């Protein structure tokens, strides 16, 4: 399998992380490549471009974390993108939610090896006891409207939502506006010409226009 020319040194230049952080990300990447031979963490067509397609794609969210962020909730973490990458980069305490038990085993081992402050929740998002989150992230999980439904129990007045989306983002946002009033800012992805980073700072249900979604 031919490997991408984009590797850890290119990531270092583009992300500005420290050498110590890069070394921890290397440990994570190496473990992922090993485990990916046994369980399907990422597709075989993208693992050869791991540093750009997955790690940089996740890392581009780091500058969007608001100052003072203490708790980040990552929905449908899978192999750890973007939540585990953000934790390794020195982000807040990250809660990784993943229902696949084998992937959870990988996430725990990867967090241990990379010395990342995370809590792994081995359950469906709908079954997780709500808690206040400063930031909620998701990547390749569900359309925006469904993500808002899943995130709603964890959203407070100042929660920021960061979603990595593909080329259908405008259709998804139009559909989301049928049920939600949201203040969204879109920016181009650093890793995919058809990709978009959606940043949402205000969420209200259409049937409750004057009431922001709050934690119970």
ChimeraX attribute file (.defattr): number of C-alpha atoms within 10 A of each C-alpha:
attribute: neighborCount
match mode: 1-to-1
recipient: residues
	/A:1	7
	/A:2	7
	/A:3	11
	/A:4	14
	/A:5	11
	/A:6	14
	/A:7	14
	/A:8	19
	/A:9	12
	/A:10	13
	/A:11	17
	/A:12	16
	/A:13	10
	/A:14	14
	/A:15	16
	/A:16	10
	/A:17	14
	/A:18	11
	/A:19	11
	/A:20	10
	/A:21	16
	/A:22	19
	/A:23	13
	/A:24	20
	/A:25	23
	/A:26	15
	/A:27	15
	/A:28	25
	/A:29	21
	/A:30	13
	/A:31	16
	/A:32	22
	/A:33	16
	/A:34	10
	/A:35	16
	/A:36	17
	/A:37	11
	/A:38	8
	/A:39	12
	/A:40	14
	/A:41	18
	/A:42	17
	/A:43	9
	/A:44	14
	/A:45	10
	/A:46	14
	/A:47	20
	/A:48	18
	/A:49	17
	/A:50	22
	/A:51	24
	/A:52	24
	/A:53	17
	/A:54	20
	/A:55	23
	/A:56	22
	/A:57	22
	/A:58	24
	/A:59	25
	/A:60	18
	/A:61	21
	/A:62	17
	/A:63	10
	/A:64	14
	/A:65	19
	/A:66	13
	/A:67	7
	/A:68	8
	/A:69	15
	/A:70	14
	/A:71	19
	/A:72	26
	/A:73	26
	/A:74	30
	/A:75	27
	/A:76	24
	/A:77	27
	/A:78	26
	/A:79	23
	/A:80	30
	/A:81	25
	/A:82	29
	/A:83	33
	/A:84	31
	/A:85	28
	/A:86	24
	/A:87	23
	/A:88	23
	/A:89	20
	/A:90	13
	/A:91	20
	/A:92	22
	/A:93	19
	/A:94	25
	/A:95	22
	/A:96	29
	/A:97	23
	/A:98	23
	/A:99	17
	/A:100	14
	/A:101	12
	/A:102	15
	/A:103	20
	/A:104	22
	/A:105	12
	/A:106	21
	/A:107	24
	/A:108	18
	/A:109	14
	/A:110	24
	/A:111	22
	/A:112	13
	/A:113	14
	/A:114	22
	/A:115	16
	/A:116	22
	/A:117	16
	/A:118	22
	/A:119	16
	/A:120	18
	/A:121	18
	/A:122	18
	/A:123	16
	/A:124	13
	/A:125	18
	/A:126	11
	/A:127	10
	/A:128	13
	/A:129	8
	/A:130	15
	/A:131	14
	/A:132	19
	/A:133	24
	/A:134	22
	/A:135	26
	/A:136	26
	/A:137	25
	/A:138	23
	/A:139	23
	/A:140	14
	/A:141	15
	/A:142	16
	/A:143	18
	/A:144	23
	/A:145	18
	/A:146	14
	/A:147	19
	/A:148	22
	/A:149	14
	/A:150	15
	/A:151	22
	/A:152	18
	/A:153	19
	/A:154	22
	/A:155	26
	/A:156	20
	/A:157	16
	/A:158	16
	/A:159	23
	/A:160	23
	/A:161	27
	/A:162	24
	/A:163	27
	/A:164	26
	/A:165	25
	/A:166	18
	/A:167	12
	/A:168	12
	/A:169	20
	/A:170	14
	/A:171	11
	/A:172	17
	/A:173	17
	/A:174	13
	/A:175	15
	/A:176	20
	/A:177	15
	/A:178	11
	/A:179	16
	/A:180	21
	/A:181	17
	/A:182	18
	/A:183	11
	/A:184	15
	/A:185	12
	/A:186	16
	/A:187	11
	/A:188	14
	/A:189	18
	/A:190	18
	/A:191	16
	/A:192	14
	/A:193	10
	/A:194	13
	/A:195	18
	/A:196	22
	/A:197	23
	/A:198	22
	/A:199	19
	/A:200	18
	/A:201	16
	/A:202	19
	/A:203	25
	/A:204	21
	/A:205	19
	/A:206	15
	/A:207	10
	/A:208	12
	/A:209	12
	/A:210	9
	/A:211	12
	/A:212	17
	/A:213	20
	/A:214	16
	/A:215	14
	/A:216	11
